[in-house]
Amino acid sequence: MTTYMHIKPYSNQHNYGLGCFSFLALLLLLNFSALRAQEVIPTYSDYLTSNLFLIHPSMAGASNYDQIRLTARRQWFDVEDAPNLQTLAYNSRIGEKIGVGGIVFRDENGNFSKMGFYGSIAYHLMFSRSTADLNQLSFGISAGVIQHRLDTSGFSRFDPLLGASDTDLFANMDLGISYFVRDLYFHFAAKNIISVNRELFYSDAVPSNMRKYLFSAGYVFTLNPNDPWSFEPSLLFQAREATNEMALDANMKAYYEIESGRLWGGLSYRNSFESTEYTAQGEEIKRQQLRYITPFVGVNYNKFIFGYTFSYQLNSLVLSNGGFHQITLGYNFGESRKRYDCKCPAIN
């Protein structure tokens, strides 16, 4: 999973040496393979807050309404210049079968930052015979331009390992497929499919291959036909090609229908399949995997959406116990298309 390098400006030579030591110690303590697996837009748990298009290009225009979603994420409130991410995503249907969308994002981490734009187009094949029979296969492609930036202007002396402030610009593409059949769904996405040699981060530790594969599946069900409650268990599997890193999300989401919309909430558990070796205060070598749990809640009120997620790391060795906070704001607009007779919140 993504592990961030956190670099701060140094005010004097003593702090400079201490900062370098802390930085090197952090690299040893955390999962170094994750540092090599840089990705463009990190895959967090915001896809569970009615924001599937953010990770699946095939979901552009897949719903029966147009969508706009704004997210803001901040890690470790008790750490200065901690990682933070903002995204603005929009998707819409044009005609019967074409979907379009766009994503603007900014991701900051200490002296590193990246920002970019993705444009998406999707094609939706409808096999449904009526609104009682949802059967939709979708294909999507996204193309984006990304800028990385390293800001060393606040450093009191030049670091040859980091160099001067610099930027690089590159492009990449994502591909995706989604399939909905009544209350069951599947998604597959291949992210960052173009291998890129980025000048700013060029080294043996940062591969040009950033390809990552996502596969998710879920099912929505009710206990009784007229029950306002519905439940959605789902899984998300991630795999990075260059580093063989893998992780699995196990999710449970519940919905409660109200007159003007629906309330929802749930729990997500993420576990990586790799472990990191570390020692503490001369103790024996220990190993730990990246694990965290994310409760989330939200509401759909008329055409507005609000969601909140909080992720807490379960590892014994962490940079901070502050957790990760994320807010999602959304609005559904445009002419609503036909609603299907199913518990399929990603479509209806």
C-alpha positions in Angstrom: 0.0 0.0 0.0 1.0 3.6 -0.4 3.5 4.8 2.2 4.5 8.5 2.2 7.9 10.1 2.5 7.5 13.1 4.8 10.2 15.8 4.4 10.3 19.1 6.2 12.5 22.2 5.8 15.5 22.3 8.1 16.2 25.6 9.9 19.8 24.8 10.9 22.6 22.3 10.5 21.8 20.4 13.7 18.1 20.0 12.6 19.3 19.1 9.1 21.3 16.1 10.4 18.5 15.1 12.8 16.0 15.4 10.0 18.1 13.2 7.7 18.4 10.6 10.4 14.7 10.6 11.1 14.0 10.3 7.4 16.3 7.3 6.9 14.8 5.7 10.0 11.4 6.1 8.6 12.4 4.4 5.4 13.7 1.4 7.4 10.7 1.2 9.7 8.0 1.4 7.0 7.3 -0.7 4.1 10.0 0.3 1.6 8.4 -1.7 -1.3 5.4 0.7 -1.0 7.7 3.7 -1.6 8.6 2.1 -4.9 5.0 1.7 -5.9 4.1 5.3 -6.5 0.6 5.7 -7.9 -1.3 8.7 -9.4 -4.5 8.9 -7.3 -4.2 6.7 -4.2 -6.9 4.1 -3.7 -8.5 4.8 -0.3 -12.0 4.0 0.9 -13.8 6.9 -0.6 -15.3 4.6 -3.3 -17.6 3.4 -0.6 -19.2 6.9 -0.2 -21.1 6.8 -3.6 -17.9 7.7 -5.5 -17.1 4.6 -7.7 -16.2 6.7 -10.7 -13.1 7.9 -8.8 -11.4 4.5 -9.3 -13.4 2.9 -12.1 -13.5 4.7 -15.5 -16.3 2.4 -16.7 -18.7 4.0 -14.2 -18.7 7.3 -16.1 -22.4 7.8 -16.8 -23.4 4.4 -15.6 -25.9 5.7 -13.1 -29.4 6.9 -13.9 -28.4 10.4 -12.8 -25.4 12.7 -13.4 -22.9 13.1 -10.5 -20.5 15.5 -9.1 -18.3 14.5 -6.1 -15.8 16.6 -4.0 -13.6 14.9 -1.5 -11.0 16.2 1.0 -8.7 13.8 2.9 -6.2 14.6 5.7 -3.9 12.2 7.5 -2.6 12.6 11.0 -3.9 16.0 12.3 -1.2 15.9 14.9 1.6 15.8 12.2 2.7 19.1 10.5 2.5 19.0 6.7 0.8 15.6 6.8 -0.4 14.0 3.5 -3.6 15.5 2.2 -5.7 14.8 -1.0 -8.5 16.7 -2.7 -10.4 15.4 -5.7 -13.3 16.8 -7.8 -15.0 14.2 -10.0 -17.8 14.7 -12.5 -19.6 12.1 -14.8 -22.6 12.2 -17.0 -24.5 10.3 -19.7 -24.7 11.5 -23.2 -27.5 9.8 -25.1 -28.4 6.2 -24.4 -25.0 4.5 -24.3 -22.1 7.1 -23.9 -20.8 8.3 -20.6 -18.2 11.0 -20.0 -16.4 12.3 -17.0 -13.5 14.1 -15.5 -11.4 14.2 -12.4 -9.2 17.0 -11.0 -7.0 16.2 -8.1 -4.2 17.5 -5.9 -2.1 15.3 -3.5 0.4 16.9 -1.1 2.9 15.3 1.2 5.4 17.6 2.9 7.6 18.9 0.2 6.2 16.6 -2.5 3.0 17.4 -4.4 1.2 16.2 -7.5 -1.8 17.5 -9.4 -3.5 16.5 -12.5 -6.6 16.0 -14.6 -8.2 12.8 -16.1 -10.9 12.7 -18.8 -13.0 9.6 -19.2 -15.4 8.1 -21.8 -17.5 5.0 -21.3 -19.7 2.8 -23.4 -22.7 1.1 -21.8 -24.4 -2.0 -23.3 -27.9 -2.5 -22.0 -29.2 -6.1 -22.1 -32.2 -5.3 -19.9 -35.6 -6.1 -21.2 -37.4 -3.8 -18.8 -36.8 -1.8 -15.6 -37.4 -5.1 -13.7 -34.3 -6.7 -15.2 -31.0 -4.7 -14.7 -28.4 -6.1 -17.0 -25.6 -3.6 -18.0 -22.1 -4.1 -19.2 -19.9 -1.0 -19.3 -16.4 -0.3 -20.8 -14.4 2.8 -19.9 -11.1 4.5 -20.6 -9.4 7.5 -18.9 -6.5 9.6 -20.0 -4.7 12.0 -17.8 -1.9 14.5 -17.4 -0.1 14.6 -14.1 2.5 17.0 -12.7 4.9 16.1 -9.8 6.7 18.8 -7.9 9.5 18.7 -5.3 9.8 22.0 -3.4 13.2 22.4 -1.6 12.9 26.2 -1.3 12.6 26.1 2.5 15.7 24.0 3.0 18.6 25.9 4.7 21.2 24.0 2.6 21.4 22.1 -0.6 20.8 18.3 -0.3 22.5 16.4 -3.2 20.2 13.4 -2.7 17.1 15.6 -3.3 18.5 18.2 -5.6 16.9 21.6 -6.3 13.2 22.3 -6.6 11.9 20.6 -9.8 8.8 19.4 -11.6 8.0 16.8 -14.1 5.0 16.3 -16.4 3.7 13.0 -17.7 0.6 11.3 -19.0 -1.1 8.0 -18.3 -4.2 5.9 -19.0 -6.7 3.7 -17.1 -9.0 1.0 -18.5 -12.1 -0.5 -16.9 -15.0 -2.9 -17.2 -18.2 -3.0 -15.0 -21.1 -5.5 -15.1 -24.4 -5.2 -13.2 -26.9 -7.9 -13.2 -29.8 -7.0 -10.9 -28.3 -6.8 -7.3 -24.9 -8.3 -8.2 -22.0 -6.4 -9.7 -18.4 -6.7 -10.7 -15.7 -4.1 -11.6 -12.2 -4.5 -13.0 -9.8 -1.6 -13.7 -6.2 -1.5 -15.0 -4.6 1.7 -13.7 -1.5 3.6 -15.0 -1.1 1.2 -18.0 1.6 3.3 -19.6 5.2 2.9 -18.4 6.7 6.3 -17.8 10.3 7.3 -16.9 9.7 10.3 -14.6 12.7 12.6 -14.5 12.0 13.9 -11.0 11.8 10.5 -9.4 14.1 8.5 -11.7 16.0 5.8 -9.8 16.1 2.1 -9.4 13.8 2.4 -6.4 11.0 4.1 -8.5 10.0 1.8 -11.4 8.6 3.3 -14.6 5.9 0.6 -14.4 3.1 1.9 -12.2 0.5 -0.5 -13.4 -2.1 -1.5 -10.7 -5.1 -3.8 -11.1 -8.3 -3.5 -9.2 -11.1 -6.1 -9.0 -14.2 -5.7 -6.9 -17.5 -7.5 -6.5 -20.5 -7.1 -4.3 -24.2 -7.9 -3.7 -27.1 -5.9 -2.3 -29.9 -7.7 -0.5 -32.8 -7.2 1.9 -34.1 -9.5 4.6 -37.8 -8.8 3.6 -39.3 -7.5 0.4 -40.7 -4.3 1.9 -37.9 -3.8 4.5 -36.4 -0.2 4.4 -33.0 -1.9 5.3 -30.7 -3.3 2.7 -27.1 -4.6 3.0 -24.2 -4.7 0.7 -21.2 -6.9 1.4 -18.3 -6.3 -1.1 -14.6 -7.0 -1.7 -11.9 -5.0 -3.4 -8.6 -6.6 -4.4 -5.6 -4.6 -5.5 -2.3 -5.8 -7.1 0.7 -3.8 -8.3 2.6 -5.4 -11.2 6.1 -4.0 -10.6 6.4 -4.9 -6.9 3.9 -7.8 -6.5 2.1 -5.9 -3.7 -1.4 -7.0 -3.0 -4.1 -6.0 -0.6 -7.7 -6.8 0.1 -10.7 -4.7 1.3 -13.6 -6.5 3.0 -16.6 -4.2 3.3 -20.1 -4.2 4.7 -22.4 -1.4 4.0 -26.0 -0.9 5.2 -28.7 1.4 3.8 -31.9 2.7 5.3 -34.5 4.2 3.0 -36.2 7.4 4.2 -38.9 9.6 2.5 -36.4 12.1 1.1 -33.4 9.8 0.4 -31.4 7.2 2.4 -29.1 6.9 5.3 -26.1 4.6 5.0 -23.0 3.5 6.8 -20.6 0.6 7.2 -17.2 -0.8 8.0 -14.2 -1.6 5.8 -11.1 -3.6 6.7 -8.0 -3.5 4.6 -5.1 -5.9 4.8 -1.9 -6.1 2.8 -0.3 -9.5 1.9 3.2 -8.2 2.4 5.0 -7.8 5.8 7.8 -5.5 6.8 10.7 -6.5 9.1 11.7 -4.1 11.9 13.4 -4.0 15.3 12.7 -1.7 18.2 15.1 -0.9 21.1 17.4 -3.9 20.4 14.5 -6.4 20.4 14.3 -9.3 18.1 13.2 -8.8 14.5 9.5 -8.4 14.1 7.2 -8.3 11.1 4.0 -6.4 10.5 1.5 -6.0 7.7 -0.3 -2.8 6.7 -3.8 -3.1 8.3 -6.4 -0.6 9.0 -10.1 -0.4 9.7 -12.5 2.3 8.3 -15.9 3.1 9.6 -18.0 5.4 7.3 -21.4 7.1 7.4 -23.4 9.2 5.1 -26.8 10.4 3.9 -28.5 11.0 0.5 -30.9 13.9 1.0 -32.9 14.7 -2.1 -30.1 15.2 -4.6 -27.4 16.0 -2.1 -24.8 13.6 -0.6 -22.6 13.8 2.5 -20.2 11.1 3.6 -17.5 10.8 6.2 -14.8 8.1 6.6 -12.2 7.6 9.3 -9.4 5.1 8.9 -7.4 3.8 11.9 -4.2 1.9 11.5 -4.1 -1.4 13.5 -0.3 -1.8 13.2 1.8 -1.8 16.4 4.4 0.5 14.7 2.8 3.7 13.3 3.9 7.3 12.6 0.9 8.7 14.4 -2.3 7.5 16.1 -4.2 10.4 14.7 -6.0 8.4 11.9 -7.1 9.5 8.5 -10.2 11.7 8.0 -12.1 12.2 4.7 -15.2 14.0 3.8 -17.2 13.5 0.6 -19.8 16.1 -0.7 -21.9 15.2 -3.7 -24.8 16.3 -5.9 -26.9 14.3 -8.3 -28.3 16.4 -11.2 -29.6 16.2 -14.7 -32.6 14.4 -16.1 -33.1 11.2 -14.2 -33.2 8.1 -16.4 -35.4 5.0 -15.7 -35.0 3.4 -12.3 -34.6 -0.3 -12.1 -36.6 -2.5 -9.8 -33.5 -3.7 -7.8 -31.5 -2.8 -4.7 -28.6 -1.3 -6.8 -27.6 2.0 -5.3 -24.7 2.5 -7.7 -27.2 2.7 -10.6 -30.5 3.9 -9.1 
